[in-house]
């Protein structure tokens, strides 16, 4: 099966923000965004996290301790440090150590409704960065 998205012609011409060109097209609903995860994490860290007094730890989790209600109480790290936090973000990918293995949140696949479930990513300079 082949799927062609006419929106890509507009992307290539830097006209994707002109909503009047495509009937019934909604920028809130009909687009996907891909971020450079490394740059985005640096931006979040500098603009928000540090200003809020946050601390970033890049370590391996050895054990997840839970409260009686099942929520995450603390993390035991490979440096033998135990960390307590108000917010835990699971960055373990498909391993899903916090969400899947600890909190038993099931993985929800959207494969049946995705027109494309794979991507090839590369950096490419803008044709006209101002448009």
C-alpha positions in Angstrom: 0.0 0.0 0.0 1.3 3.5 -0.9 0.3 6.6 1.0 1.1 10.0 -0.4 0.7 13.2 1.7 0.2 16.3 -0.4 1.2 18.3 2.7 4.8 17.4 2.0 4.8 19.6 -1.1 3.9 22.5 1.1 6.5 21.6 3.6 9.1 21.6 0.9 8.0 25.1 -0.2 7.9 26.4 3.4 4.2 27.1 3.1 2.8 24.6 5.6 1.6 27.3 8.0 -0.8 28.8 5.4 -4.0 27.0 6.6 -6.1 28.5 3.8 -4.3 26.5 1.1 -5.7 23.1 2.3 -9.5 22.8 2.8 -10.4 21.2 6.2 -6.8 21.1 7.3 -6.1 21.8 10.9 -2.6 22.5 12.1 -3.6 21.3 15.6 -4.7 17.9 14.3 -3.1 17.1 11.0 0.7 17.5 11.6 3.4 15.7 13.5 6.5 17.3 14.9 9.9 15.8 15.2 12.4 17.4 17.6 16.1 17.0 18.0 15.8 15.3 21.4 19.3 16.3 22.5 18.8 20.0 21.6 15.3 20.0 23.2 16.6 18.5 26.4 19.4 21.1 26.6 16.8 23.9 26.0 14.5 22.5 28.7 17.4 22.2 31.1 18.6 25.7 30.6 15.3 27.6 30.2 13.3 25.8 32.9 14.8 23.1 34.9 17.9 24.9 36.3 15.8 28.0 37.1 13.4 25.8 39.1 16.3 24.4 41.2 16.1 21.0 39.5 18.9 18.4 39.4 19.6 16.0 36.5 21.1 12.6 37.3 22.3 10.3 34.5 22.7 7.0 36.2 21.3 3.5 36.1 18.4 2.4 38.3 19.0 -0.7 40.4 15.7 -0.8 42.2 12.4 1.1 42.3 10.9 1.5 45.8 7.2 2.0 45.9 4.7 3.5 48.4 1.9 1.4 49.8 -0.5 2.9 47.2 1.9 1.7 44.4 3.3 5.1 43.5 7.1 5.5 43.2 8.7 6.3 46.5 12.4 6.4 45.5 15.0 5.1 43.1 18.1 3.2 44.2 20.9 4.1 41.7 24.0 2.1 40.8 26.1 4.7 42.7 24.2 3.4 45.8 22.5 6.8 46.0 18.8 6.7 46.8 16.8 9.5 45.2 13.4 10.8 46.2 11.6 13.2 43.8 8.3 14.9 43.2 8.4 13.9 39.5 9.9 10.9 37.7 10.2 10.8 34.0 10.7 7.4 32.5 13.5 7.7 29.9 14.1 4.0 29.6 12.5 3.6 26.2 10.8 0.3 25.4 12.3 -1.1 28.6 9.7 1.0 30.4 11.2 0.4 33.8 9.0 2.9 35.7 5.8 3.0 33.7 5.6 -0.6 32.5 7.5 -2.8 34.9 6.9 -0.8 38.1 3.5 0.9 37.7 2.1 -1.8 35.3 0.9 0.7 32.8 0.2 -1.2 29.5 1.8 -0.1 26.3 -0.8 1.3 23.9 0.0 0.8 20.3 -1.5 3.1 17.7 -0.1 1.1 14.8 -3.5 0.3 13.4 -4.3 4.0 12.8 -0.8 5.3 11.8 -0.4 5.9 8.1 3.4 5.5 8.7 4.9 3.7 11.6 8.6 4.2 10.8 10.8 7.2 9.9 14.1 8.0 8.4 15.6 11.1 10.2 18.3 13.3 8.9 19.4 16.9 9.3 18.8 19.1 6.3 19.3 22.8 6.1 16.3 25.1 5.6 15.6 26.4 2.1 14.4 29.7 3.6 14.4 29.8 7.4 12.3 33.0 7.6 9.2 31.6 5.7 
